[in-house]
Amino acid sequence: MAAGNSVAAPERTVVATRVFDAPRELVYEAWTDPQQLGQWFPPKDFTSPRCEVDPRPGGIFRCDMMGPDGAMFVGKGLFREVVPNERLVFTFAGEEAVPPPIIVTVLFEAQGNKTKLTMQQTAATVADYEDLLKLGVTEGTNQSFDKLDELLARTPTSRTAASVAGRTLTLTRMFDAPRELVWKAYTDPTHIVKWMFANDWESPFAETDVRTGGAFRIGMRPADHSEEGFSFSGTYREVKKPERIVQDLGDGRVMTTTFEDQKGRTKLTLSVEMSESEEAERTGWTQILEHLAEHVATLTSAR
């Protein structure tokens, strides 16, 4: 289910929206990783000596803030709802009602490689809402978002790790999706054409017979159609759904892909013998896996 934008109790809710130049999973991680949260959640000139985040229903959300004068504001609450990469809902209040008790709803919407973030802060009463405004909640949120922008600008956008041993390139990528869904996106032709290409390329067709001895053929061509392109083809040497695929490529190379379930997420490891330079292979396959991650994200948001 895609994140919605409806606002409960608009007469006592402060809404802030911003589009961040970073993939949705990175923006979500900046909210749920306490080390990152402490760097941007406090407004300008404030720091956070203590942050705790346990993103599950009933888990703690805490981010203490220290002002430039040394004054300490302890703020904490509990998560009510957690939908990874889509939605967070948690309570938040200061120990001495600064800020007053609020319910925070954070919505993450993918817009290509960017993320539209909507933050709703709902006070328990209209009086508390007015106190929020007197505290400068709108300006404080804008300052926090400015710091989040700066943090994301320093964060590598690629989440794919790569290593080389001899002539074999190995890439590892974590997906915030169940293994069965990643397997389907990786093997189903209707999905393959959405991601199996490097930047500025496209895949006009895909044919797969995912079984031992079955064949596959995937078209690849420049996105501007400046040349005809080529077919990436071969046969499946080994298929163990949804754990492992070994493919014999048409030029004699071997490619192995494994899918490891990690508590509802999927660790994908791809190893392939290189036919071109290490830089070209690493760049191309990293871009392909990033496109796969973007496509899988659209599938999880539609669930």
C-alpha positions as CSV (number, residue, x, y, z in Angstrom):
1,M,0.0,0.0,0.0
2,A,1.4,3.4,-0.9
3,A,1.7,6.0,1.8
4,G,-1.2,8.4,2.0
5,N,-1.3,12.1,2.6
6,S,-4.5,12.5,4.6
7,V,-4.1,14.5,7.8
8,A,-6.0,13.6,10.9
9,A,-7.2,16.5,13.1
10,P,-5.8,19.3,10.8
11,E,-6.8,22.0,13.4
12,R,-4.1,20.7,15.7
13,T,-1.5,19.3,13.2
14,V,1.6,20.9,11.8
15,V,2.5,19.5,8.4
16,A,6.0,19.8,6.8
17,T,6.9,18.4,3.3
18,R,10.1,18.3,1.5
19,V,11.6,16.4,-1.4
20,F,15.1,15.0,-0.7
21,D,17.6,14.2,-3.4
22,A,18.2,10.6,-2.1
23,P,16.5,7.2,-2.5
24,R,13.7,6.5,-0.1
25,E,15.6,3.7,1.7
26,L,18.4,6.1,2.6
27,V,16.0,8.7,3.9
28,Y,14.2,6.0,5.9
29,E,17.5,4.8,7.3
30,A,18.4,8.4,8.4
31,W,15.2,8.2,10.6
32,T,15.8,4.8,12.0
33,D,19.6,4.7,12.5
34,P,20.2,6.5,15.9
35,Q,23.7,7.6,14.8
36,Q,22.3,9.4,11.8
37,L,19.1,10.7,13.6
38,G,21.3,12.4,16.2
39,Q,23.1,14.4,13.5
40,W,20.0,16.0,12.0
41,F,16.9,15.7,14.2
42,P,17.9,18.6,16.6
43,P,17.3,22.0,15.1
44,K,20.1,24.4,14.1
45,D,22.8,24.9,16.8
46,F,21.4,22.0,18.9
47,T,23.1,18.7,19.3
48,S,21.9,15.3,20.5
49,P,24.0,13.6,23.3
50,R,21.6,10.6,23.3
51,C,19.5,8.9,20.6
52,E,17.7,5.6,20.7
53,V,15.6,4.1,18.0
54,D,13.9,0.7,18.0
55,P,11.7,0.8,14.9
56,R,9.0,-1.7,15.7
57,P,5.6,-1.2,17.3
58,G,6.2,-0.6,21.0
59,G,9.9,0.2,20.4
60,I,11.4,3.4,21.8
61,F,12.1,6.6,19.9
62,R,14.3,9.0,21.9
63,C,16.3,11.9,20.8
64,D,17.6,14.3,23.5
65,M,18.6,17.8,22.5
66,M,21.2,20.1,24.0
67,G,21.0,23.8,23.2
68,P,24.0,26.1,22.6
69,D,23.7,27.3,26.2
70,G,23.9,23.8,27.5
71,A,20.2,23.5,28.3
72,M,19.0,19.9,27.9
73,F,15.7,18.8,26.5
74,V,14.8,15.1,26.9
75,G,12.4,13.9,24.2
76,K,11.1,10.4,23.9
77,G,8.1,8.3,22.9
78,L,7.1,4.9,21.4
79,F,6.5,3.6,17.9
80,R,2.9,2.9,17.1
81,E,3.3,1.8,13.5
82,V,6.3,0.9,11.4
83,V,6.1,0.1,7.6
84,P,9.7,0.0,6.4
85,N,10.5,2.7,3.8
86,E,6.9,3.9,3.8
87,R,5.6,5.0,7.2
88,L,6.5,5.7,10.8
89,V,4.1,6.7,13.5
90,F,5.4,7.4,17.1
91,T,4.6,9.4,20.1
92,F,7.0,12.1,21.3
93,A,7.1,14.4,24.3
94,G,9.5,16.4,26.4
95,E,10.0,15.4,30.1
96,E,8.6,18.8,31.2
97,A,6.1,19.1,28.3
98,V,8.6,20.9,26.1
99,P,7.6,20.0,23.5
100,P,4.1,19.0,24.5
101,P,2.9,15.5,23.8
102,I,2.5,14.9,20.0
103,I,1.9,12.0,17.6
104,V,4.4,12.1,14.7
105,T,3.5,10.6,11.4
106,V,6.3,10.4,8.8
107,L,5.5,9.3,5.2
108,F,8.1,8.3,2.7
109,E,7.2,8.5,-1.0
110,A,9.6,7.4,-3.8
111,Q,9.9,9.9,-6.7
112,G,12.5,8.2,-8.9
113,N,15.8,8.5,-7.1
114,K,14.3,11.2,-4.8
115,T,12.1,11.0,-1.8
116,K,9.1,13.1,-0.9
117,L,8.9,13.2,2.9
118,T,5.8,14.4,4.7
119,M,5.9,14.9,8.5
120,Q,2.7,15.4,10.5
121,Q,3.0,16.5,14.2
122,T,-0.4,16.2,15.9
123,A,-0.9,17.7,19.3
124,A,-3.4,16.2,21.8
125,T,-5.3,19.5,22.2
126,V,-5.7,22.8,20.4
127,A,-3.9,24.4,23.4
128,D,-0.9,22.1,23.0
129,Y,-1.0,22.9,19.2
130,E,-0.7,26.6,20.0
131,D,2.2,25.9,22.4
132,L,3.9,24.0,19.6
133,L,3.6,27.1,17.3
134,K,4.9,29.4,20.1
135,L,8.0,27.1,20.4
136,G,8.7,27.7,16.7
137,V,8.0,24.1,15.6
138,T,7.7,25.1,11.9
139,E,11.1,26.9,11.8
140,G,12.7,24.1,13.9
141,T,11.4,21.4,11.5
142,N,12.8,23.4,8.5
143,Q,16.2,23.6,10.3
144,S,16.1,19.9,11.0
145,F,15.3,19.1,7.3
146,D,18.1,21.4,6.2
147,K,20.5,19.3,8.3
148,L,19.0,16.1,6.9
149,D,19.6,17.4,3.4
150,E,23.2,18.0,4.3
151,L,23.6,14.5,5.9
152,L,22.1,12.8,2.8
153,A,24.4,14.8,0.5
154,R,27.3,13.2,2.4
155,T,25.8,9.7,2.2
156,P,26.9,7.4,-0.7
157,T,23.8,6.7,-2.8
158,S,25.0,3.3,-3.8
159,R,24.3,0.5,-1.3
160,T,26.1,-2.1,-3.4
161,A,29.4,-3.5,-2.0
162,A,31.8,-4.9,-4.6
163,S,35.0,-6.9,-4.5
164,V,37.3,-8.6,-7.0
165,A,39.3,-11.8,-6.7
166,G,41.2,-12.7,-9.8
167,R,38.8,-12.3,-12.7
168,T,35.7,-12.7,-10.6
169,L,33.6,-9.7,-9.6
170,T,31.3,-10.1,-6.5
171,L,28.6,-7.7,-5.6
172,T,26.4,-7.7,-2.5
173,R,23.2,-5.7,-2.1
174,M,20.6,-5.7,0.7
175,F,17.0,-5.3,-0.3
176,D,14.2,-4.2,2.0
177,A,11.9,-6.9,0.6
178,P,11.1,-10.6,1.2
179,R,13.3,-13.1,-0.6
180,E,10.4,-14.5,-2.7
181,L,9.7,-11.0,-4.0
182,V,13.3,-10.3,-4.9
183,W,13.5,-13.7,-6.6
184,K,10.4,-13.0,-8.7
185,A,11.8,-9.6,-9.8
186,Y,15.1,-11.2,-10.7
187,T,13.6,-14.1,-12.8
188,D,10.3,-12.9,-14.2
189,P,10.6,-11.4,-17.7
190,T,7.9,-8.8,-17.0
191,H,10.1,-7.5,-14.2
192,I,13.5,-8.0,-15.8
193,V,12.8,-5.5,-18.5
194,K,12.3,-2.9,-15.8
195,W,15.8,-3.1,-14.4
196,M,18.3,-5.3,-16.3
197,F,20.4,-2.6,-17.8
198,A,23.1,-0.1,-17.0
199,N,22.5,3.7,-17.0
200,D,21.5,5.1,-20.4
201,W,20.5,1.6,-21.6
202,E,17.2,-0.3,-21.7
203,S,16.0,-3.8,-22.0
204,P,13.4,-4.2,-24.8
205,F,12.6,-7.8,-24.1
206,A,13.4,-10.8,-21.8
207,E,12.8,-14.5,-22.1
208,T,13.4,-16.9,-19.3
209,D,12.9,-20.6,-18.6
210,V,14.0,-20.8,-15.0
211,R,14.9,-24.4,-14.5
212,T,18.1,-26.5,-14.7
213,G,18.9,-26.6,-18.5
214,G,16.5,-23.9,-19.3
215,A,17.5,-20.9,-21.5
216,F,17.4,-17.2,-21.0
217,R,17.7,-14.3,-23.4
218,I,17.6,-10.6,-22.5
219,G,17.8,-7.7,-24.9
220,M,20.0,-4.7,-24.2
221,R,20.4,-1.5,-26.2
222,P,21.1,2.2,-25.7
223,A,18.1,4.1,-24.4
224,D,18.5,6.6,-27.3
225,H,18.4,3.7,-29.8
226,S,21.6,4.9,-31.4
227,E,22.6,1.3,-32.1
228,E,20.9,-2.1,-32.1
229,G,22.5,-3.4,-28.9
230,F,22.9,-7.1,-28.1
231,S,21.4,-10.1,-26.3
232,F,22.6,-11.3,-22.9
233,S,21.9,-15.0,-23.1
234,G,22.8,-18.5,-21.9
235,T,21.4,-21.4,-19.9
236,Y,20.6,-22.1,-16.2
237,R,23.1,-24.6,-14.8
238,E,21.5,-24.7,-11.4
239,V,18.2,-23.4,-10.0
240,K,17.3,-23.7,-6.3
241,K,14.3,-21.5,-5.7
242,P,14.4,-19.1,-3.9
243,E,18.0,-19.5,-2.8
244,R,20.5,-19.8,-5.7
245,I,20.9,-19.5,-9.5
246,V,23.9,-20.5,-11.5
247,Q,24.0,-19.3,-15.1
248,D,26.2,-20.3,-18.0
249,L,26.6,-17.2,-20.1
250,G,26.8,-17.4,-23.9
251,D,30.4,-16.4,-24.0
252,G,31.5,-19.2,-21.6
253,R,31.5,-17.2,-18.4
254,V,29.6,-18.3,-15.3
255,M,27.4,-16.1,-13.1
256,T,26.1,-17.2,-9.6
257,T,23.4,-15.3,-7.7
258,T,22.4,-16.2,-4.1
259,F,19.4,-14.9,-2.2
260,E,19.7,-15.0,1.6
261,D,16.7,-14.3,3.9
262,Q,17.6,-11.9,6.7
263,K,14.6,-11.4,8.9
264,G,12.3,-10.4,6.1
265,R,15.0,-8.5,4.1
266,T,17.1,-10.1,1.3
267,K,20.8,-10.2,0.9
268,L,21.6,-10.7,-2.8
269,T,25.2,-11.8,-3.8
270,L,26.1,-11.8,-7.4
271,S,29.4,-13.3,-8.7
272,V,30.4,-13.1,-12.3
273,E,33.5,-13.7,-14.3
274,M,34.7,-10.4,-16.0
275,S,35.1,-10.0,-19.7
276,E,35.8,-6.3,-19.7
277,S,37.9,-4.0,-17.5
278,E,37.3,-4.2,-13.7
279,E,36.0,-0.6,-13.7
280,A,33.6,-1.2,-16.5
281,E,32.2,-4.4,-15.0
282,R,32.0,-3.0,-11.5
283,T,30.2,0.2,-12.7
284,G,27.8,-1.6,-15.0
285,W,26.7,-4.3,-12.6
286,T,26.4,-1.9,-9.7
287,Q,24.1,0.3,-11.8
288,I,22.1,-2.8,-12.8
289,L,21.6,-3.9,-9.1
290,E,20.7,-0.3,-8.2
291,H,18.0,-0.4,-10.9
292,L,16.8,-3.7,-9.4
293,A,16.6,-2.1,-6.0
294,E,14.5,0.8,-7.4
295,H,12.2,-1.6,-9.1
296,V,11.8,-3.8,-6.0
297,A,11.0,-0.7,-4.0
298,T,8.0,0.0,-6.3
299,L,6.8,-3.5,-5.8
300,T,6.9,-3.2,-2.0
301,S,5.1,0.1,-2.0
302,A,2.3,-1.4,-4.1
303,R,1.8,-4.3,-1.7
